[in-house]
Amino acid sequence: MLLACAAQAQPAPEKLDTLKDILVRLHSCFKPPPLSQANPIDITVIVSFNRQGAILGQPRITYETEQASDNDRLQYRIAVMEALQRCTPLPFTEALGGAVAGRPFAIPFRTRKRQPKTEERRAWLPPKIL
């Protein structure tokens, strides 16, 4: 299951009751490395939880920005795993715990600024008046 919606700075609920709550909580625990240690990259981790919100099995990194250096990758892998350690076990409601137990989640952590694609960029330019 892919959770790709952007998590905004919202207060984390006491008990997690929706998939969005899971994403918001995990993103609130994520602290990217400082720019002095690593350049911003995008990274995705696949993780499963049990009914009590503890990590089930081993989290696995499935995506990293292609142009990232080995140091950038290492620093962001550490930051993601520390976020998982800080946040877990997640406080699921009984219903959510039963629904998500054992299911893999792909959690993206996006830290790079996005430039629009070339053809998209043209659409944003103001029209020229001759």
C-alpha positions, 0 to 999 in steps of 0.5 A: 500500500503506497501512502503518497499524500504530503504530510503537513505540520499538524499536531499528531493525534493521541491514537492513530485511526486513519492511514493519513494519521500514520503518515503524519506521525511518521513524518513528524518523527523524521529529522533529515540530516543537516545540509552540512552532512548530506544533500537533500534526497528523496527516500522511500522505506517499506515497513509493516506493523503489528496490531500494537504498532510495533515494526514487524520484520525489517524495514527496507529502503526501496528508493533513493534519489539516483544522483545521491552520493554514497554519503547522502544515502547513508545519512538519509538511511540513518535518519529514516531508521531513527525516525522509525525508532523514535515513533514506534510503537505507533498508538493504533486504535483497535480498528486501525491495528486490525486493519493494517497488521502485517500489511506493507506500507511504502512511506516516502520521505521527500526533501528535495525541491521539485522543478517543474518539467520543461514542458510544464514550466512553459505552461506557467510562463506569462503569455507574450503580448506583441 
